[in-house]
């Protein structure tokens, strides 16, 4: 395998404390379930993706906000400890964002996000380099995502989660959109978007150009411990793989392998090997770039 330079990835997004209750099964509406186990850990789609990019060997910078509280300090320390540049994370007079999560024995989950500080930051003092890859999600205000799209001049990626209607200006700016199959169905405009990667859980992933399926890769069989951070790890891996020059099918295969490791880890910010490990561990599909 030839040596590849990974791009600088700047993540604009959410930073949350995940408060997780693990139960035998998810409750139905109005139902109380006993016997749960409670723990908390760093999370937020933005922070998860920045940490994954850093652990995979990329240069990761986080732009977002935490509260001036113990939770915010914990999350800043966790990101910095993973190798993420947190100099542009604002500390604001609002509670740090929190996600309340219930996870069942199969790793399925229900999530309620209380955004807190994630709704209280701007990009006024932030600069983007022409060589930076910018990765956004939709757990922060849409105006912040639009501002990032307008101000960045490099490769721009949107993980369109949670699903919502996307302004035409934002969609046209995206070099790549990443969604799961439910989000793909909920955002009809993606059917004609420039480039869209879609994850299908146990059925793998695919890439569409203007609605035409141009590449796919199967998922790896794995025991599921937690699905919360798997999609975020997939996003970071796919962005790094594509920006390093891998072809679509090969990049999907590598990102699927990273996602498989992530679902086997109970953490929202799972321990990951450098991306080269996944390149060596996966096979090269016929006709795909190595």
Helices and strands as residue ranges (DSSP letters): E 8-12, E 16-22, E 37-43, H 45-55, E 59-67, H 70-81, E 89-92, E 97-103, E 109-114, G 116-119, E 133-137, H 142-151, E 156-159, H 168-173, E 176-180, H 181-186, G 188-192, E 196-199, G 201-203, E 205-209, E 212-217, H 230-243, H 248-263, H 275-281
